[in-house]
C-alpha cells in the first residue's frame, strides 16, 4: 500500500510539472501593429453592417500605412526633378547646390 501511495504521489508531481511546462504562455499586454490597425479599422467601421462592413474591413486592413516623407526626402525629390537632363559633373554640381540651399 505504501508503494501505491508513493507511486501516486510521484505521478501527481510529474503531472503537475508537465502541465506547467506545456501551459500556454500569457498574452503580452503590448499590441502589435496589426492589432492596433484592427482596433482602428473596427472603430472606423462602426455603423456598417454585413457585406459593406466586410468589404470595408478587408480594404482597411490590407492597406499599408502611408509613410510621410521627411523634409530632406522631399528636397531630394524636388532637386532630382529639377536636375532632369543634366549629366555627369553638371548634375553633381547642381545637386550639391540644390541640396545645400535652405528650403524656401
VOZA-875201 format. One record per residue: residue in one letter; x negated, y negated, z negated of N, C-alpha, C in turn. Coordinates in pm, whole numbers, plus 50000, padded with zeros to 5 digits. Each point is the difference from the previous one (the first is absolute). Layout:
AXYZXYZXYZ ...
END
This chain:
X499185011850000500824988250000499134987450000 X498875000449928499104988549999499454997550140 X499705010850075499484998550136501044993450089 X501265003549981501094994350080500094984949977 X499984995849873500094985749970498754992650045 X498845006349989498764993950047500054997950151 X500465010350071500114999050144501034989450040 X501094999549927501034990050026499474985949978 X499244998149896499404986949971499024996050109 X499195009450046499024997150105500734996550130 X501045007550033500764997350121500694986349995 X500584996649888500684987049989499004988650008 X498815001949939498964989650007499514998450143 X499755011150070499524999250138501074994150091 X501275003349974501094994250079500064984949980 X499814995449878500024985649971498874992950072 X498825006049999498854993950067500204999750150 X500545010850058500235000450145501064990050042 X501064998949925501064990750037499524985649991 X499134997149904499454986449989499064997050116 X499275010250045499054997950110500714997750132 X501175006250019500714998850126501154990049994 X500104992549894501074990149988499794989050103 X501074994450046499924989350100499364987749936 X499094993650072499384987949944501044988949988 X499824991649902500954989049979499854989950112 X501104994650043499984990050107499364987249949 X499154994250082499354987749960500974988350019 X499944990049913500924988750011499654990650116 X498825001550060499584991350109500675004850129 X500664990950070500695003650123499054998550118 X500175008950097499214999150123500624989550090 X499304996350104500524989950091501275005050069 X500075013150028501205005550062501194999149904 X499755002449872501074998949902500474985549987 X499064990850001500374985749995500814996150123 X499615005450115500724997150123501435005549992 X500135011949941501335006249986500894991449912 X499454994749891500784991449911500454987550074 X499104993950075500324987950074501065002750107 X499815010950076500965003350105501375003249941 X500035007049887501275003149935500734987349959 X499264990549947500604987349959500554992650122 X499255000250110500444993150122501195006950066 X500155013049974501085007750065501304999549923 X500054992549892501244999549922501134994650087 X501155006549991501154996050079500165007950129 X498935006650044500085008250120500385014149961 X500755006850087500445013649969499895008850124 X499905012949976500045009950107498854998950098 X500355000950129498994999750106499254986850006 X500704989249969499354986850001498884999649896 X500285005249880498995000349893498855009350038 X500345011550056498985009750039499054994050104 X500574993350100499194993750105499134988949942 X500604991949911499254989149938498835005349918 X500255010349918498955005549915498885006250083 X500375006850108498985006150087499114989250059 X500624989450049499244989050060499154992949895 X500594997349884499304992849894498795007849949 X500185012949978498915008049945498915003250102 X500355000050128499005003450101499164988050042 X500484988049978499244988150039498784998249910 X498874998450064498784997349925500014985449957 X499474997149883499974986049958499114991750092 X500444988150030499244991150087498954992949915 X498755001650038498944993449926499814986050054 X499944990549910499814986150039498514997850026 X499704992750108498604997250031499474989349907 X498745001449965499354989849918499704987850087 X499634989249937499684987750074498835002350095 X499005007749954498845002950084500405008350122 X500915009749980500455008350111500804991750101 X500834990949950500764991350090499064991150080 X498974994849934499024991550066499265007950108 X499635012549969499295008650095500885002750122 X501285002449977500935002550110500124987750090 X500104988349939500114987650076498724997450081 X498855001749936498734997750069499815009950114 X500375012749979499905010050106500874996350119 X501204995249973500894995950108499414988250077 X499404990649929499404988250065498715003350073 X499355011149963498725003750061500195008550125 X501235002350041500205008450118499344993550122 X499335008050079499314994950118498544996849974 X499614998649875498604997349968499275013249978 X498735000650036499235012349986498604996949948 X499415010149939498604999249958499754989249896 X498904992650023499574989849905501034988749987 X500684996950111501014989549995501135003949902 X500455012550008501065004849910499505000249856 X498785004949980499435000949866499914986249936 X499524990350074499894986349949501384994249969 X500945002250092501364995049979500625006149874 X499865013249984500595006949885499394995049870 X498684998049997499344994949880500544986249962 X500124991350097500494986649970501495000349964 X500765008250068501445000849973500275005649859 X499285010449964500235006349868499434991849885 X499024991750026499394992249893500734986949973 X500824995450095500734987549977501155002449902 X500314990549915501115001649906501325000550074 X500955007049941501335001450059500704986349998 X500624996350111500664986950011501425000849954 
END
